[in-house]
Amino acid sequence: MENPCVTRFAPSPTGLLHLGNARTAFFSWLYARHRGGRFVLRVEDTDAERSTPEHVTALLEDLAWLGLDYDAGPGREDGHGPYFQSARGGHYARAFARLGAEGHAYPCFCTTARLELDRKLQLARGEAPRYSGTCRGLAAAEVTDRLAAGEPAALRFRIPPGVTVRYPDLVRGDQSFESDALGDFIVRRADGSASFLASNALDDAEMGITDVLRGEDHVANTPRQILLLEALGLAAPRYGHLPLLVGPDGAPLSKRHGAASVLDLRREGYLAPALRNLLFRLGHAPAEDGWQTLAQQVAGFRADHLGRAPARFDTTQLRHWQQEAVRHATFADLAAFVPPRVPPVAAESFLAAVRANVVLPADAGRYAEMIYGELGDPPAELRATIVGAGREAYVAALNALDAGADWGGLTAAVRAATGLTGRALFKPLRAALTQALDGPELGPVLLLMPRPLAHARLGAALAACEAAT
């Protein structure tokens, strides 16, 4: 029987969660949930200078906001943790001791300056940079003496020669690498800390991770990690390398494309279902178009629908899915969209009135000012539209309003008094009441607008007509 599927998301808490990592987390979560498996969160916080508790907190909040619950991770231990790499030093030390004892790794005394010089020389010769093997063949006695003298040394994994590393990539298909082209790599730095290549692979194996989805920038790491795990007799997971995100211009995604962090998008008022519907389509081709719930996305996620072409992020698409999210949201989902100016008793009616015209909370704020605020004198172009209806239109509108008429009754009265119909009827009245030429339907808006305020605005329109004659 096949082992249960276990995926993971393993971010470094050195900054805010960006869209590329959010997509990786989402796809890994969907992959596990679709297969009835488990999703693990591991915090790779070995960069002591840049990792902060604040970034960890923000990460956990972002994942919770996206709806990506995890089965094991910080605060949810299951016997395979701890799930902070900074607490796993003992696990790495045991693996490094075994690698050294069995001849799979050796001390490397090369300085950063020496390694950089070798790299430049290789590039000058048109060669791919890799470790030159300076310390690979040092005599045991020399190694012992240099270590005894306190000379700093990293631990470098010994790549076996003449080996072809093959693995089936979940996204890119069958992959093949020659070990002679890889070069020995560091598993333990000179300061004693584990390298990314080592800690990442060891944790996957020890935590029982069966499937890893990660960015294609990790493709070159995969054969090295497979060889490392083979040397320790550990099973490597199945790997799938996702295409990187780019902007509409094809350049790597950056803030100039509007690609803010997840926290920034949350603060702007984007809803989690909107972001999920966008991410679901960035490098993944769903079988069904249109809006999808999280449950539908779990059911419809397919690894064989993951593409290899760069996935293009477009803020226009994000806004489209945000509009869809607002349309599908409950009142509770949109509570943050209600501005303080809106009376609490009118909150649900306000949202019902403006929902079709709202993308972000800032839009709702503008409509709240339109309905409840003091708008001042209209711009010249609006004044011309208002005055164009003529004095009789606003006399009739004011009389209808005083009689308690709703929008239908008000427009009927104006039509009867002036003969205006269609845009010639509605456009001036909208301009007079809201100082805008478009927006939410005026029937619900007039019901929300305090009657004295509506009266004052229609009265101002009448005064403008009289002043123009």
N, C-alpha and C positions, 0 to 999 in steps of 0.2 A: 504493500500500500504506500502511495506517495506521501511524503511528509507534509504536514500542514504548511500552507504558505505563510511566511513571516517576512514582512517588508519593514523598512526602517526609514526614518528621516534623521539625518545626523548633521545639524547645522553647527556652525561656530558662532558663539554669542559675542561677536566683535563689532556688530552693527545691527541695524534694523532689518527685519525680514523683507527682502525685495521680491519682485514678482517672479524672477527666475526660480528662486528657492521655494516660493509659495507654490508654484506649479509642480515642482519636484515633490513637495510634501503631498500635494493634492493627488497627483497621479499614483504615488506610492500607497496612499491611503485607499484610493479607489481600487487599485490592483488587489490589495489585501481583502477589502470588503467584498469585492465581486467574487473572489474565490473562497469566501468564508474563512479567511485567515486572520492573522494578527498583525497589528501595526505598532511598531516600537519607535519611541523617541529617544535618541541619544544625543546628549549635549557634548560636543567636542570642544571643550574649554581649556585646551592645553596651552593656548597663547595667553599666558598670565598677564601680560602687559595690556592687551586689548580686550580681553574678555571681562565683562562686568555683570554683576547681579541685575542691574537695570535692564541690560539687553536680554538676559534670561527671562525676566518678568515680562518684557514686551513680547518676546517670542511665544511664551505660553499663552498670553492674552490673544495674540494674533491667531494662533492655531485654534483656540477655543472659539474665537469669533467666526472663523471659517467653518467651524463645525467638525474639525478633524480631531476627534477623540483618539487617544492612544491606549493600548492595552497594557503596555509596560513602558516605564520611563520615570522621570523625576516625580517622586511622590507615589509611584505605583510599582514598587519593587516586586519581582517575581522569582528571585533566586538567580537570575542571570546578570544582575547589576553588580556594582552601582552604575547608574546611567549618566554620570558625569565623568568624563575621561580623566579629569584631574584627580579623581579618587581611585583610579585603576592602575596606579604605578606598579603595584605588586604583581598584577597579571602580566604586565609587559616585561618586568624584570625576569620572571621565570622563563618566559619565551626567549628572551635574549640570552640567558644563561645556557639554555638548551641549544640554541643556534650556534653559540660559540663552542660549546663542548663537542658538538657533532661536526664541526668544520664548515658549517653553512654561513658563518659570518666571521669577520676578522677586524681587529682594531685598525683604524685609519687615522694617521697623524697629519694628514695634509691640511694645510691652513687654507683659509678662504682665499687669500691672495694666490696661493699655488693653484688652487682649483680654477680660479678665474683666468689665470694665465693659460692653463691647459685648454680652457674653453675657447679663448680667443685664438689660440694656435689652431685648434681643430676647425673653427669657423673659417679661418684664413685659408686652410687647405681644402675647403669645401666639404668638410665632414660634419655629420650630425654630432653635436656635443654629447659626450658621455664620459664616465670616469675612465681615466687612462690606465688604472690598475697599479699605480705607484706602490701602494702598500699591500697589494694582494699577495705578493710572494716574499714578504719579509721573513727572515729566519725567526724561529721561535725565541731564540736567545735575545735577539735584538728587540723584539716586541716586549719581552719580559723586562729588559733593562730600561727601555724607554718609559714603560708604565711605572716601574719602580721609581724612576726619577721624577715622576709627577707630570710627565708630558701629556697634555690634553689629547684625548683620542675619541673619535666617534666609533660606532660599530657599523660596519658595512656588510650588507648581504652579498654573498658570493653567488653570482648568476652562473648556473651550470652551462657549460659550453655545448654547442651543437644540438640544442633542444628546440623543437618547434612547439610553441604554445598555441593551442587551438581552443576556442570556446564559442558557443552559439550565443550571439548577442540578441537580446529580446527585441531590439529595434533595428540593428544594422545587419542582422544575419550572421552567418559563420565568419569568424575572425581568425587570423593566423599571424603569429609573430615569431621571428627568429631570435633566440636568446642571445646570439652573438652581437646583435645590434642594440641590446638593451643597456649594458653597462651596470656594474655593481652599484647598489644604492644604499644610502644610509637608513638604518632602522632605529638607531639610538644616537642622538646628537652628543657632542662632546660634553655638554652640561648634564647629561644623564637622562634627558627627556626623550620620549618616543617621538619618532617622526610621524607625519601624517600617514605615509604609506603603510607603516607598520601598525600603528594604533588602530587605524581605520579597518584594516583587514583582520587583525586579531580580534577586535571587538565583534565584527560581523560573525566570525566563526564561533566565538565563545557564547554569543547571544542567540545562536541558532537562526541567524538570518538566512533565508533561502533565496530571496530575490531582491536585487538592488536596482532601483532606477536612479540614475544620476546624469549630470550634464556630460555632453560629449567631450568637454575639456578633460575628462578623466580617462579617455580611451587609452592613452599611453600608460596610465597607472595600472590598468587591469592585468596585463601579462605579468608584471612585476609582483603584484599582489597574489596572483595565482601561484607563482613559483614559490613565494614565501610561505604560503599556507601548505603547499605540497611538502615543503621541507619539514614542516612541523606535523605532518600527518593530519592536517585539518581540512575540512571540506570547504571549498569556496562556494559562494552563492552564485546563482545565475545573475548575470549583469545585463542591463539594458541602458544604453547611452542616448539620452534625449537631445534633440537639436537645441541649440542655444536660441534665446529670444533676440530678435532684432526689431528696430523701428521700421516705420513705413518706407524709409529710404534704404533699408537693407543694412544699415550700420548697426553695430552692437548697441543693444538697448541701454539708454542712459536717461538721466533726468530731463535732458533737453527734448526727449520724446514724450514727456509727461509721465514717465514711468516712475512714479513716486514709490515709497515704501508702502507696505500694507497698512502701517499705522497712519501714514499721511492720508491714504485713501479713506480709512475709517474716519479720520477727523474731518474730511471734506463731506462726509455723509454718504459715501457709497455703501451699499448693502452687500452683505456677504453672498447672497444668491447671485447678484450681478457679477461679482468677481469670479465666482465659481463657474458661471455660464461662459464667461470669457475664457478663463483658463482651460476649461474642458475642451476648447476648440483650438488651443495654441499647440500645434504639433500632434493633435489627436483628431481623427475624422469620425465624428459620431454617425451612427447609422440613421438617426432621425434629426432633422433640423428643428429649429424652434426652441422655445423655452423648455427647460427641463428642471425638475425638482432634484434634490440630492439623491433620493431613492432611485429615480430614473437614471441618473448618472452612474450610480453604482451598478445598476443592471446593465447599462449600455457600454460600460468601459471595456475596451478590448486592447490587449497589448499589440495584436496584429494590425490595429488601426493607428498605431503610432508611426508618424512619418519621420523621414530623415532630413527633409528640407528645413531650413531655418524657419522658425515660427514668428510671424510678424504681429507685434503688438501695435494697436491703433486706438487712440483715445476715443475716436468716433464710435468704434465698436463697443468700448467700455460704456460709453454714455447710452448706446442703444440698449445694452443689457440692463443698465441701471433703470432706464424707462420701463423695461419689462418687469424688473424687480419691484418697482414702485407700484405698477399696475396689479401685480399678484400679491402684494403685501397686505397683511392685516393692519388694523388701526394700531395695535400694539407695536408692530414692526416699525411703524412710522411715527411713533410718539415723539421722537427727537426732531421731526420735521415741523412740529407745531411751534411757532415763535411765541415768545412771552406776551406779545401784544394781543394775541388772540385770547378772548375770554375762555376760561376752561370749559364752560358750559357749551361753547360753540366749537370746541376742538374737532370733534368727529365730523360735524357738518362742514367745517372749513376744509379739512382734508378731502372730504368727498367732492367739494366744489373745485379744488385746485389740482387734485391728483393727476389728472390727464395732462396737465401743463407743467408738472414739476419733475425735475431730474434730481436736483440736490436740495438740501435744506435751505440754501441761500435763495433758491427760486421761491420757495414757500415764504421766505422772509419778505421778498419783494411784493408778493401778492397780499401779505398781511398789511403792509404799508398802503397798498392800493385800496384795500377794503376798509381799514380802520384809521389810517394816518391822515395827517395834514399835507396835502400835495402842493400847495402854493399855486402860483400862476402857471398855466400850461405854456409849453413852447409855442413859438409862432406858427409852426406848421399844424400843430394840433388846434390852435385857436381858429385857424382858417377852416378846418373841418367842422369844428363846433358851430361857428357862426354861419356856416353854409346851410345849416338846417332851417335857419330863420327863427324869429322871435316866437311865432305861434307854436312851434314844436315844444319849446320849453314851458310856455304857459300851460299847454295841455298836459305835459309831463308832470308839472308841479301840482296841478289840480288833481290828476289821477293819484299821485303819491299821497296828497292830503286826504284823499278819499279812501286810502288803504289799499290801493291796487297793487297787485304783484307785477312782475315784469310783463306778463302777457297782457294784463289790463292796461299797463302804462303804454306799451307800444300800440295797442289797439286805439287808445285815446289819441295818441300823436298821429297815427295813420288817418284817423277820421278827421282830425283838424287840419292836416296839411296835405294829405294825398301821397305822402312819402311812402315808399315801399323798398324792400330789399336792402342793399348796402346804403342807399341814400337815407334810409330810416335808422338802421342799426348802428352804422359807423359813427355818426355824430353823437348819438346817445352814449355809446361806449366811451368815446373820447371825453365827453362831459363828465361821466361818472367815474372813470378810472384813469384818465389821462394816458390812455394807451389805445392802440388801434387793433390789438388782438389780446388774447388771454382766455381765461376760463369763461364758460357760459355765463351770461349775465343774469339769468334767472336765479340760480343759487347765490351769485355774488350779491344781488340786490337784497335777497333775504337775509344775508349775513350783515350787510352794511347798516350801521345805525341810521334810523330814519332821519334824524336831524342832520347827519352828515350828507346823506343822499340829497336832502332838500337843499342844503347849502351849496352843493356842487351844481345842481340843476339851476339854482338861483344865480350862481356865478356865470353859468352859461347864458342865461337870459340877459344878465347885465352886459355881458360881452356883445350880445346881439344888438342891444339898444345903443351901446356905445359906438357900434360900427355903422349905425344908420345916420 
